[in-house]
């Protein structure tokens, strides 16, 4: 277990029930995701697990004590593996790999691991959109990759 975090069931800082919480989560994500871009570094030197954790905390820390922490079902060695997986995907993106379907598949496989207690897919997809914007802000390759990611996004 990482940082003593066990599984929670929508336990939140503001005492909202599930229906209200879902709406607030969506509004918070919409607002905060608009003000963040690839220039936010969260004092990280590269796009890896620590950056992803800081992004999750930024997005959902107002609602959840466990925002920015990995789910309790994972341990430190899993965290290291997540970092390697993220860095591998980032390397494919930065090298302009022509197999964008494969990159989208790998991103969605990472989403499916559900590394956070909550708000996983939104955070991971935003993270990789930030990475894409970093390398290809106004580039056809970046637009194609984002479009493929949207098409293949986990439901």
Order of alpha helices (4+ residues) and beta strands (2+ residues): alpha-alpha-alpha-alpha-alpha-alpha
